[in-house]
């Protein structure tokens, strides 16, 4: 089972960063990111439905 980053940071750690993973900042705020993305998509859908 791969992590949400699909293992890219592990590959980077092994071959580029000398054994130290470089996790992206969204990993630590994933819940906030998903909730914000959902709210934006919901608002876009509401705007489209309202204009039709």
N, C-alpha and C positions, 0 to 999 in steps of 0.2 A: 504494500500500500504506500503510495507516494504522498508526500505532504502537499499542501495546497499550491506551493510554488513549483510542483512537479519535479523537484529535485535539482533544479538549476543551481541553487545556492550550494548544494553539496558538491556538484561538479566543479563549480567555481572554487570552492574551498580546497579541493584536492589538487587541481591543476593550475590555478591562477593565484590564489591568495595564500599559498603556503600553509594549508591546513586550517585556516580560520574562515568559517562561513560568514558571509555578508548578507544577512537577512534584510529584506526590504522593509521599509517603514510601515507599509500597509498591513504587514503580518500582525503587528501589535495593535492595530485599530480596525481589525476586520469587521467586527460587529457594527461599528459606526459607519464604515464604508458601505456595507451591504444595506443598512437602513437608509442612508443618504441616497444611494443609487436607486433603491426601491421608491423612495419618495419622489425623486426627480422623474422617474419613468411613469409613476402614477399621475403626477401633475401634467406631464406631456400628453398622456392618454386622455385625461379629462379635458385638456385644451382642444385636442383634436375632435373629440366627441361633441364639445360645445360649439365648435365652428361648423359642424356638419348640419 
